[in-house]
Amino acid sequence: MRRDSDRARSRAGRVRFAAAIVVLASVGAAFQSFDLARQLARHSPDPFQIEIALLRFSALGARLPASAVVGYLSDLPPGDRATLAFLQAQYALAPRLLRPLPARSRPDWAVGNLSRPLDLRALGAEYGYVAEQDFGNGVVLYRRAGP
């Protein structure tokens, strides 16, 4: 019986030792992760270029009501870059809701987030919109054409 209690104590000691190692390793990994994040932030304070997006879309955002649902047009093919561009625009124009076009319903307004010069009228017409104002730097406000 004494042997069983010695084994149980020994096992409990090993479990405590293993748990202590896991805790120490976790704390060390957390400190290493914080240090890496601090270094990355120092070298690239805005890796997703949110500040640039805020500047690009500020004049357009002033033209739209805060409660607006806005269509979204882009010339970027689907992929990571297009997703990032959409998220930047969505963040910069919040609290407005962006709805990628084509959608079931067409909002009264749409924003163009363009990566290169192209025919703004043709792009808008493709989705049933008229170019209302070109803000430069690839940002265009479109108004729904017709009813």
N, C-alpha and C positions, 0 to 999 in steps of 0.2 A: 504494500500500500504506500509505503514511503517512497518507493521507486516511482510509482505513478505520479505522485505529487511533485517529485523532483523533475520528472519529464515534462509535466504541465508547466512548471515554473521556467524550465529551460526553453520550452516552445514559446511561452509568453515573452520571454526575454528576447528571443530571436525576432518575434513579430514586432516588438517595440523598436528594436535596432533597425529592422528593415523600414519601418514607418518613419523613423527619424532620418534615415538616408533619403527616402523619397521626399520628405519635407525639405531637407537641406538642398537637394537637387532642384526642387521646384522653386525655392527662393532664389537660388543662384541663377536659374534660367530666367526668372522674372527680371532680376537686376540686369542681366545681359540683354534682354529684350528691350528694356527701358533705355539702356545705354545706346543700343543700335538705333532705336526710334529717335533719340535725341540727336545723334549724328546725322541721320537722314534728314531730319527737319532743319538742321543747320545748313546743309548743302542744298536742299530743295524745299524752301518753306511753303510752296504752293504747288505740289506735284500734279494736281489735277486742274491747274490754271483757273481756279474759281474766281479769283480777283479779276482776271482778264475778262472772264465771261460777265461778271457784274458790270464792268465798264462797257463792254460791247453792247449789252442789252439794256442799259439804264435808260437811254432816251426812248427806246421802243416801249419799255415797261411803263413809262410815264403816260403813254398814249392809251393804255388799256386799263379798264376798271380792274380792281383787285379781285373781283369775284368772277372774272371772265374765264370761259373755257375757250382755249385757243388751239387752232390746228397747228401742226408742225410739219414743215417741209425741209428736206435736206437733199443735197446732191451726193452725199456719201453712200457708198454701197453698204449693205448690212454687215456688221462686224463690230469689233471692239472700239474702233475709232468712232464709228457712227453712234454707238451706245454712249461713249464718253461725251460726245458733242451734244446729244440729247439731254443727258443728265446735267451738263453745264447750263444749258438753256433753261431747263426745268428749275434748277436751283436759282438762277439769276432772275427768273420771272415769277417766282413764288410770291404770293399764294395762288397765282393763276394756275389753272390746270392745263397742261399741254396734252394734246391728243394727236398722235401721229396720223397723218393722212396717207392713203384714203381711209376714212372711217365711215361707219354706218350713217352718221349724221355729220353734216358739215357745219362747224361753228361759223359765226359771222366774221371772225378774224382768224388769220393764220400768220405765223411767223416763219420766215425763211432763215435758215442757219446754213450758210453756204461756204464751201471751202475754196471755191475758185470762181472767177468771173464767168457768168453765163447769161443767157437771155432770160431776164427776170419775168418778162411778160409771158413767154412761152411756158415757163415752169408753172406760173400761177394758173394760166389757162388750162393746163393739163389737169388740174384739180378743181377747176371752177372758181378761181380767184383772180382778182385784178391787183396788180402791184399798187399799193397806196403810197408807200414811202420807202426809199432806199436810205438806210442810215449809214451805209458804208461798212467796210470791214466784214462783209458777208451777212449783214443783218438787214432783213427786209420785212416790212409789214404789208400783209395782203388783206384785202377786203373781199368777202364772198360776192361773186358776180350774180346778178339776177336774184330771183326769189329764193 
